[in-house]
Amino acid sequence: MSVSIDELVNQVGNLPPLPQAAQKALALIRDPKSSMSSVSDVLGKDQVLTSLILRMANSVYYGLTFPVTTVQQAAVVLGQSTIQSIILAASVAPYLERPIPGYGLDRGELWRHSIGIAAGARFVAEPFGREAAETAYHAGLLCDIGKLAFEFLLRKEQQRFSNWKNMSFEELENKLFGVNHADLGAEIARRWRLADPLIAAIQFHHAPQLAGEHSLIASAVHLSDAAMMMMGVGIGIDGLQYNLNEFAIAKLDFNQQKMDALISKISEYVNEAEIFIGIKQ
């Protein structure tokens, strides 16, 4: 059956909301007239979110030599773009850490996969500047967010569709619904009022050649996603039913040596990410 995104959203019921405090904080960060003091004030109204942000900021990954105790202090030390990334990661962590049985993912697996893609996409995009690197991080973090909304419908359809295990989930979603989790993820990003480069990279991370002017970011996410698959992190029950996209390889002049280096860099970050949400103490 083929359905529109709006019809699919209605069938699913509701999309995961971005916390109100995070929405306001991210909007303030993008506003050149605002200050980190006002961002801290907004986040201070959500103590759970603030606590997770500080936990991430003080992680080994960011390499601080002293602990930060406020969001404002973290922004001064780490910079606004990094704080923006941390706010987004802290906001979606509670959703991404859930079990996703329709995709064969246990608790925490989608989080590990997503945070690993984010870190890897940032590494890949770093030679193209800080803005590209941070955008790639955000897109990598959210590239599979559509699976959260798709999961229930997919689980029901799998029971009546016997030959799906020879397909990737992307192929199965397109066959069953006419759209896939990347399309639905892009719609979530639109409803969260995220920037166009993020929306395009989320929607086309399996086909970066279709992302137009945002193909560099989509390619970085695609290659990092492939690295996570090779590591066996968050691959789900469709296994390794994905191929490396030739456009992405050419766009970023990628090769096996660079892939090996990327996997090595991602591994440390994935281990650290488990601590953020209490999967690993």
N, C-alpha and C positions, 0 to 999 in steps of 0.2 A: 504494500500500500504506500502511496505517496501522500505526505501531509506537509502543510506549510509550517514554518517556524511558529507562528502564532497558534495554530491548531495544536501543535506539539506541546507548546508551553501550557495551553489550557488543559490538555490531557494529563500532563505531569502534575499540574496543580499549582505549584509555585516554585520560583527559582530561589536559590540561596541568596539572601540579602547581604550586601556589604554593610557592616556595622555603621550606624549613623555617625558615630564619632570619627570613624575612619574616613567616611565620605567627606565630612567637613574639614578634617585635618588635611587630606590630600588636596582639596580645593584651595585651602589657605596656602599650602606650600607652592602651588602653581601661581598664586597671586603675588606679583612682585611688591605690592604695597603692604603685605602682611608680614608678621614677624614670627619667629619660632616661639616667642612667649605666648602668642595667641593660639598657636598650634598646640602647645603644651596644655593650655587652659581647656581646649576642646577635648583633648585626649584624657585629661584628668577626670572627666565625667564618666569614663569607662575604665574602672580600675583593673579589670581582668585584662583588657587590651593593653593598658599601660604596663602592667606587670610582664606580659609576654614580650612586649617591645624591648623593655630593659633587659630581660633575660637573653634575648637575641643579641642586643648591642654589646653585652658583656661576654659573649661567647668567644671561644678560642679563634673562631673564623675571622673576627675583626681585629684581633691582635692588640687590644688595648692593654697598656701596662698598669692601669689603675681602674677601679670600678666606677661606672657612671651611675648616678642615682636618680636623675631626672631626664625626661625626654629632651628638654632644652639643652642640658649639658651634653647629652649624646649627639645632638645635632651640631653643636659647636666642634666637638672632637671628630666626628665621623663625616660631617657634611650633610647638607640637605638632601642630596640625591640618594645617599645611602639610607638616611632616615626614612625617606619616601619608600624605598624598597622594603625596609624592615616593617613599616606600618602595614604595607600591603600583605607581606608574608604573615605577620601576626594576625591580620584580619581573616585570612582564608584558612589558616592552620586548623581551626576547629572543624571546618567542613572537610578538608582534604584528609584528615586523620581518620575519618569514619571508614568502617568496612564497606566495600562496594561489591556485594556478592554477584551481581549481574555480570561483572567483569572479572570475577574470580580473584578479587583483591581483599586480603585481610586488613584488619585495622592497621593504619599507619603506612600501608604500602603505597597508596596514591600520594600521600604526603612525601615520602622518601623519593618517589619518582619525580614529583613536581618540583621539589626543592633542588633535586639534583639537576634536572633540566634547566632550571633557572640559573644555578651557579655555572653550569657548563655553557649556557648561551651567553652569559656575561663574559666568560673567559674568551669565547670565540669572537665576540664582537668588540672586545677591548681595543684591538688595533685601529678601530674605526672611530674612536673617541668615547668620552665618558657618557654622552647622551645615548649613543647607540648601545653601549654596554648596559646601562641601566634599563633602557627600553627592552632590550633582549631578556634581561633578568625578569622583568615584570611579565613579559609575554610567555616566557618559559614556565613561570610559576602558575599561570592561568590557562595554559594551552589545553589541559584536559578537564577544565572546570565543568564543561558540558556533560561529562560522564555522571556527575552528581544528579543532574536532572533526568538523564536518559535511563539511569540504572534500573528503575522499577519496570518501565515498559520493556526494556531489553530482556530482563529476567523472565517476564511473562511470555514474550515472543519466542525465546530460545526453546521453551518447552514444546512448542509445536513445529519447530523448524529443525530438522534432523541433520542436515549436512553442513551446518555453519562452522564446524571446527576446522574446516579446511580454508577458512577465510580469516582475514584480519577483522577486528571489530569495526573498523571504518567501512570495510566492504559489506559487512553484515548490516550495519546501521543504514547504509545507503539502499541496500536491497529491501529491507523491511519498511523503512520510513521515507526514503527519498532524500533524506538529509542525514548528517552524521554529527558526532559529538563536537567536532570542530565548528560546524555551523551553529550549533546550539550554544557553544561556548562564546562565540562571537556575539550572539544575541544577548547573553548575560552581560558581556562587557559593554555592549551598547546601553543596556538598561542601567548599568552602574555608571554610565557617562564617562567611560574611560576614553583615552585618546585613540585617534584613527590608526596610528602605527600598531598599537596593541591589538586592536580589533582585527586588523588584516593579518597580523602574525599568528594570532590564535586560529583564525578561520583557515589559513592556508599553510599551517605548519607541516602538513603531510604533502602539500603540493606548492612549495614556495615560488615556483615559476609563475603562479597565478596572483601573487601578492603585489604586483606592479612596483611602485616606488618603494614599497616596504619589503621587497624581496630579500634584502640583506638580513633584516631582523628575522623574517620567517625562516631563512636558510640556517641561521645560527641556532634557532630553536629546533629545527628539524635534525641537525647534526648532533645536537646535545641529546635529543630524544633517542636517537639511534645509539648513542654511547650508553645511555641508561639501559636500553634493551640488551646491548652486548654484555653489560654488567649483570643482567638478570634481575634488575630492580624494577618492580612494578609492571612486569610484562603481562600479568594476567593469564587467563586460560586460552588466549589465542596464540600464546607463544611468540615465536619470532616470525610472524607472518607479514613482515614489513621489509621493504627494500630501501637502500640508500638512494636518495633522489640525485640524479646526475646533475641537474641544474644547481642544486645546493653545493655539491662538491666543486663544480667549476666556479661558482660565484665566489666562494671563499678559499679557492685554491687548496682544497683539503686533500690529505693523503693518509696512509695508514700510520705513519709516524706521528702526525698531528692528532689522529684519533687516539693513539696509545697515550699521548701526553694529556689529552683531555680527560680520558678515563681516570688517569692517575690523580689529576687535580680534583675531579668530582668526588672521588672516593672519600677523601678526608671530610669534605663538606657534608656528605650524606650521613656519615657517622655522627657528626656534630648535630645535624638537624634532628636526629632521633631524640636527643636530650631536650630539645625545645618543647616537645609536647608530651614528655614523660614516657615515651616508648622505651627509652633506655636511660637508666639512672646513672 
